[in-house]
Amino acid sequence: MANTQKEIIFDPKDFINPPYWNCPKCQAHGSFGVLSIGVLSYRRRCKSCLFSETYSLPQLNKKVIYLDQMAVSEMMKALNSGNKANKEGKVDPYWKILFEKLETLSKLQLIVCPDSEFHNRESTLSGFKEDLEKMYKLLSGGIHFRMKNQITESQLFFHFEQWLSGNDNPDFHFNAADVVDGEYNKWDEKIFITVTLPIQDEHVKLLRDSRDETSQQLWALADYWKSQGERKLNDFYETEWSSFGKTHLERYYQNYRRLQEIENLPEAKGSFEDYLPNESVTLINKLILILKLKGWDETRATQKVIEYLNSPSLKNIPFLKISSFLYATLARKFSSGGRNKPPGQGTITDFNIISTYIPYCDAMFIDNECHSYLQENPLKVEVQNMAKTFSKNNREEFLVYLDQIKSEIPVEHYEKVKEVYGEGWEHPYFEIFEKN
């Protein structure tokens, strides 16, 4: 078959969009439209004479709101007429109302709902990956949280540097701009392009196997907690945070011993995977590198990192403190006999989401159970200056919170939205799942 070439020709005028003004140069009626939108300015161009001019935009301060997968899924079902739950009339109208408020605030440039690796992973394991992606990507506007390990490592490395200088309990300053990819405090472009890549069955299987394995480990841990009898929350908390450094060191040593065993074989028989460093090796090597860049030799640097990972000051790192309290709260419920039902498969994911993102958000809509944990001391005290948290149990309060954001919009801001995007721009995209 002969190769064929396709030529696509773009007219520069195709990129000029409404709302239109009369051109200030050639006076052409209704031809001076919006060409591009940036962080603090936007540009207009005339379709007739191609004259361009730039106009300033005010600085934004968008609220950062994290939506857990359950909320994303429920909103998808509410809007997708092809979904089974929607067809059977089993959709709670609350979720369409929630979508309407979130989309309106997003289009008014007042909020952003970043997506995350957890949205991607859980959508991949569902039967509605493409539809779920449409929903969370629409609300995120292309802004997504960096990988969990990147965020937690940034806190760890900052604390390590402070610890080296003698400050083992430094003040952490949280800014969402430091942990998301993309500039979220910018005026959005009208056109947003997403790409959905095909997922291999093998990848899905690996994700499912990993989820099942971690769930089984948590179930086994729950049985252990039950066997401990009633203990104080602080006992479990001390166990949780102190296991962080010890576990990383043990896995580091395990990797070293495995490599030694492979090297001592008569003939090297290790696979490529055998030589790959595990997560703990990578983390510890990064800590060692920080010291080597300061002029420390390998041996001294390694000894210092070992000292650090055994240090009680680790419990002052935000993600580790919050995560440890979450697990300790769950452990206490099992040990006291207050809970017998095994933890859900999403428990570890929920704990990871909260402990990683809550310092950087203005609000989070999360699982009922996790939300209840955050209402108990000492967790309540730890997160009181972080994100406002909501769940299905206080979902009406979430709507009130969103309404308050809209009520505080300055008139000048609303007029600027109309100037850049046009009348009615804030109307929600209810048609997201309609087939063209």
C-alpha angles and dihedrals in degrees: 000000000000118000114248128202126215121207118206116192121195122202110215087227089065089073094056111097139182149300091081130200130187109273111259090211110040095018091229108167117248095348104110103094140162114282103174141352124216141176098281103002145033132208131226127198134189117240090210106045099010092232110162133202134178124225127195125245127201122252113266129221104191121190112242111225125182118206118196121226093260092061091046091050094048093050090049091053091047093055101034109084089187093061116105094233090051093048091051093049093243096129120116108229089221091080095057089050090050092050091050092054095044094047093047092051091046092053090047087058092242103115142023126201105202118207122223145200087268092060089051094047096046092045090052090054093049127079092242105056098143095046093046091049090053090054101047094039091052092055094041094051089211095308114127137172115250119249115295092243091054092054097044092045091053089057092045095049092047090051091046091054091049092046090053089056092050100263108115096169107044127171112258118213113207122206122167090213088069095058106038131076110234134029105282098177092068133102106262124243114242093236120060119183123199131182124211113202122205115256121223118231089234091059092051090050092051091051092048093047091049092050092048092048095051090045091054090049090052091048089052089049090051089055089051091051090052090054092054097070121221113333135168119269091238091059090058091042092055090050093050101050094039091053091062097075095032092053093049091049093048092050089047091054091045090055091049093049092048092053090048090053091050092048091050093056115110088241122021104252102165119128124232089259091055090064096049113105117240123233093269093052090051093049095047092046089054091053090048090049091055088059095042089055086057090055100265118144120239097257096047092044092051092050091050092051090050089052091050095050089053093047121115088221089080089083088070092068106104101225092046094046093050094043092048092051091049093053091042091053091051091045093052091053091055095043093050093050091245091123134035102160111103116249114267122255090252096054097096091046091050092050091049092050095050098043092047104040109026096086091056100045133082091208140003132198105207146160118302094238095049091045090055090052090055090056092060124085134277090025091051090059094046095055100032092105094043129070125338106244129216137175139170088283092065099020095136088061088058090057089050090051091052092046089053091055090054094045091057096055110124116237089237091057093051091049090051090052089054091047093053103033105021136238115321094015091133092063106122120250096244090158094066093119098041113116116238 
